Amino acid sequence: MNNGKKMVESKAATIVWFRRDFRVENNPALDYAISTRGEVIAVYIEYNEIKDEWKPGAASRWWCHHSLERLSDSLAKQGVRLRYFRGDPGNILPAIVKQTASTAVCWNRLYEPEEIKIEKAVSAALASTDHQAFDSRLLFSPGTILNQQAKPYRVFTPFWKKARSQLEVTGITLCTTKKNKMELNNQKRLSKECSLAELGLLGEHSWRSKLQNYWTPGEDSARKKVNRFLKHAIGNYDTNRDIPSVDGTSKISPHLHFGEITPAQIVYRLINQDLLYKNSISVERFLTELGWREFSHHVLWHFPDTTNRAMNHKFLKFWPNKPNQKYLKAWQTGNTGIPLIDAGMRELWETGWMHNRVRMIVASFLTKNLGIHWLHGAKWFWDTLVDADLANNTLGWQWVAGCGVDAAPYYRIFNPYTQAKRFDEKLKYINKWLPDRNGAEVTPIVDVKKSRDKALTKYKNSKTLSNK
Ligand SMILES: Cc1cc2nc3c(=O)[nH]c(=O)nc-3n(C[C@H](O)[C@H](O)[C@H](O)COP(=O)(O)OP(=O)(O)OC[C@H]3O[C@@H](n4cnc5c(N)ncnc54)[C@H](O)[C@@H]3O)c2cc1C
């Protein structure tokens, strides 16, 4: 008993520290706590303030708030109350252990550089308490897929070949602990506990309010979305995934980011419903996209400085430090005068999401035609995407900019006009997001051909730069 304030009168308690694993199903940390048969104390700590950078943006915080609301409802059905705190988990968790006389703390791992640092500090602060961390965010934990020299892969295809064959061997295991409803746990507020609203995730900006027109955060919604996708869309995924006007992809990315569902649960469904082995190109293609997610997380884990620095050091001084503000603003607000670019940027602003092909095209346009550093694009995406994910965003931007892993063998510059012709021939996507233009042409801020030639010349000249 500590401070004479023991709150748990009966069985020993285990604290589950929730951190972007906002689900009840297939949650190894929660299952572990339940399996101890003692009280489960569920805790969420808002610690963005102690982060040095890449603090979640406005769209992410909106999602996080509502996802926590849903998680709290689901936990309440199990008899567990989700408790909210703000501050440094390295101070807060030991204090909760003391107050509740808990005997153990557990959580699921995150792999971003700052999250790893925070987890290490928490482990040190809990040195005298039993604590356990579990892996559930990926199909393969970082560091487990290496090449023959035991080095990380820098190219996707061999990485996925190895990972994919391993999947055949290991298969998929999900948590199976039975979640009987527990006795409603202690309702007393702990010291420094606050309300969900006091976490301050929603902020002041009214922009976020429209996100609810497009998204429902939470585990139930994630499950429904996977159901819908597997029932109606996966069969044509291989062709439809490239057509931005078609609802042909899963739109599961924000749910995966917030851990409302795990890739293992999705792959389990593919296997269980006999979809994977029916020799379907579309199913294999979808699995490969989940493979890209694996790859980006592994790459970030091995090369943590790539969030801010080009992986290929030849590009460290390739872009000017200061962007052309006029160009950047036009790109952000969808006012470049190039229909497909503007449609994509407006889809992002309106919905907090953008189709993958259009992400590639707008990123290529910013970094190549407009000559602006990829970090300015990555930061705008970071603030506005509901699925903003440090690993996927970093890899996506560096890949398109040509300075990351898996670089294309040549300096690829997407032509937004030919891309529109190929993937939005009937202008359905463009007209949907640019209704105000009514098909009218607007003078582009740059000439696509001239700016392309300029970018290519710059690239050729930069080839002489050192790779150190
Ligand atoms: C410049 C750029 C920035 C990006 N930023 C992000 C980001 O911040 N967060 C994010 O989740 N994805 C990002 N992506 C990857 C991709 O665009 C999205 O994952 C995808 O559009 C999400 O839609 P979906 O769930 O319908 O995908 P689906 O096509 O249904 O794919 C299923 C899942 O596979 C994963 N996936 C698919 N494509 C990729 C990819 N290219 N790289 C990594 N994982 C992938 C995602 O988790 C996705 O949810 C970025 C891509 C680019 C080119």
The ligand as a Gaussian input file, in Angstrom:
#p B3LYP/6-31G(d) Opt

LIG

0 1
 C        3.677000      11.168000     -50.985000
 C        2.939000      10.052000     -50.287000
 C        2.608000      10.196000     -48.941000
 C        1.931000       9.170000     -48.261000
 N        1.615000       9.340000     -46.934000
 C        0.984000       8.339000     -46.271000
 C        0.668000       8.476000     -44.896000
 O        0.977000       9.484000     -44.236000
 N       -0.008000       7.455000     -44.289000
 C       -0.357000       6.301000     -44.965000
 O       -0.965000       5.409000     -44.361000
 N       -0.020000       6.143000     -46.254000
 C        0.626000       7.111000     -46.929000
 N        0.918000       6.943000     -48.258000
 C        0.650000       5.626000     -48.890000
 C       -0.719000       5.464000     -49.560000
 O       -1.014000       6.563000     -50.364000
 C       -1.854000       5.265000     -48.546000
 O       -1.507000       4.277000     -47.608000
 C       -3.141000       4.805000     -49.245000
 O       -3.529000       5.757000     -50.207000
 C       -4.235000       4.628000     -48.207000
 O       -5.446000       4.314000     -48.818000
 P       -6.109000       2.889000     -48.634000
 O       -6.161000       2.532000     -47.198000
 O       -7.381000       2.912000     -49.381000
 O       -5.048000       1.957000     -49.350000
 P       -5.193000       0.488000     -49.969000
 O       -4.807000       0.603000     -51.391000
 O       -6.487000      -0.136000     -49.675000
 O       -4.001000      -0.299000     -49.232000
 C       -4.166000      -0.970000     -47.992000
 C       -3.160000      -0.475000     -46.999000
 O       -1.837000      -0.751000     -47.443000
 C       -0.964000       0.308000     -47.015000
 N       -0.403000       0.974000     -48.186000
 C       -0.967000       1.125000     -49.390000
 N       -0.125000       1.794000     -50.219000
 C        0.975000       2.070000     -49.484000
 C        2.213000       2.740000     -49.768000
 N        2.489000       3.247000     -50.982000
 N        3.127000       2.859000     -48.776000
 C        2.894000       2.343000     -47.555000
 N        1.744000       1.695000     -47.232000
 C        0.811000       1.558000     -48.194000
 C       -1.805000       1.282000     -46.224000
 O       -1.692000       0.968000     -44.852000
 C       -3.197000       1.014000     -46.752000
 O       -4.199000       1.361000     -45.846000
 C        1.599000       7.967000     -48.953000
 C        1.933000       7.838000     -50.309000
 C        2.588000       8.870000     -50.968000
 C        2.925000       8.708000     -52.418000

